[in-house]
Amino acid sequence: MTRSRVLGLAALVALVVMPWVLARHQLSLLTDLLIFGLFAMSLDLIMGYTGMVSFGHAAYFGLGAYASALVLLDFAQPVPVALLAGALLAGVVALPVGWFSTRATGIYFAMLTLAFAQLLYTVAYKWRDVTGGSDGIAGVPKTALFWGGPGLASPQAFYFLVAACVVLSLVLSLAVVGSPFGRALQAIRENERRFTSLGRDPRPFKLVVFVLAAVFAGLAGALFAPFRGFASPEVMFWVFSGQGLMMVIIGGIGTLVGPILGAMVFILIQEVLSSYTEHWMIFTGAVFVLIVIFLPGGLVGTARRLGARG
Amino acid sequence: MTPLLETRGLGRAFGALQAVADVSLAVQPGELRAVIGPNGAGKTTLFHLVSGLLAPTSGRVLFRGDDVTALAAPARCRRGISRTFQITSIFPELSVLENARVAVQLKAGGNFRLVGGRGVLDASARRARDSLGSFGLLDRADALASTLPHGDQRLLEIAMAVAQEPALLLLDEPTQGLSPEDTAATVAVIRRVARERQLTIVLVEHDMDVVFDLADRISVLHFGELIAEGTPSEIRANAAVQTAYLGGLD
């Protein structure tokens, strides 16, 4: 068995036993970390594997959160229906946005994704009848696992749902980046002109992975709404998109697992320090700078380098 | 016999600058054609026009007798025109094998297999290894392409194009920046692979020794225009070429 398999299995066992190890509020925090981990992982698909830096990824998390909130609150459907709706809405909106944005590369792509995200943020902010405007949608319930099925209100139940979603998304994403399609993405990241001259237009590849990343971000948002009980415009704001980039870089760009850990580190720093000081962002920024300078490749990239050496 | 590649009155202007003007040439299957000319003669522009990276402002490109002028670069590659670049163009942070494998996959298909696709990966890896073997790069297959010495990176780029099993191979200054020893080795490899795989090659080259050593026929560009064409000995004896180009080197 390879080292990465052993680590993966250990992580899986750890995830399963956590509800019996952690206190109630700690389990709740871990659930939160996993949701943001999924968000950062989805961003890594386009950023780390395809070389497309999006400044508007929060929009898809937000779309997922709103769709999920509405399905749960207004239609009282089981949570998986809300997850499906969230992932679907994010993917459907990402299709035209991606179609336009992937016509540009580099900083222009980043700016287009930012512009579209801010546009979507404004819609969420202004369309009071549907989104509740600046108040957002509150009181989103954790309904059942299926019609007439067990409720998900207990922290343990919802934790397991989130953990299962994150693990499945990770496994699926790992399969994608190892597939012929995923290998093509990495070639695009490395040298787009060479890719084109070897016989394919890179744009359809970029569009597909852009939509795929949005679907996973939408799933994360769809988990967020019932877990926190609300959806609000803040989760679509560009600041959150920027934090996503930081999570990916802290954890290790182009590793999928790294960004999940990066999100955890990022949120934990915020969680711990914000109870002491309102200036916690100074420390997050400092940690970010130190990691970029001293641990290129992030936490996982550095660990792999040391592992390969030792 | 229908030429494999034919250009008819091909031209490209950049504003007031006519980089390539009214170039008509025909390359027969199995031929090794060199395109020479001083700096700025329009050699690389001609390559971009043939491979589809640039659209011409006049004229047509025919491949196997079909007009491919309207086709973009990826479509021309899939029809059988593979190329390399003057400045080494590889996938630096992918392995040597993966560089060649992706080249095969992109042309052969199966690119939108999002999960699985083991068959696609294995089949393309076989052809990639075969090509890397021809260029003596197989023992470095697992190394990152960026860690290869410059000469091997240039060979890798050719190996990627050859792995695609093209009908026409365009080489843009394959010996650019190489030491005399590496140049000799590269020329030997190109000659051997061309013969083994019965490739038709058009190459742009600066190094006159390389050109007269390798080419069956030579086309001479000067200020975007085709001023001469013939066998190496004919070109050597051509007065116009002497003045325009070769004389400048003596």
Interface residues (C-beta under 8 A of the other chain):
Chain A: L172 A175 V176 S179 P180 F181 G182 R183 A184 Q186 A187 E190 N191 R193 R194 F195 T196 S197 L198 G199 R200 D201 P204 F205 V208 L212
Chain B: S51 L53 A72 A73 P74 C77 R78 S82 R83 F85 S89 I90 F91 P92 E93 L94 E98 R101 V102 A103 Q105 L106 K107 G110 N111 F112 R113 L114 V115 G116 G117 V120 L121 S124 M160 Q164
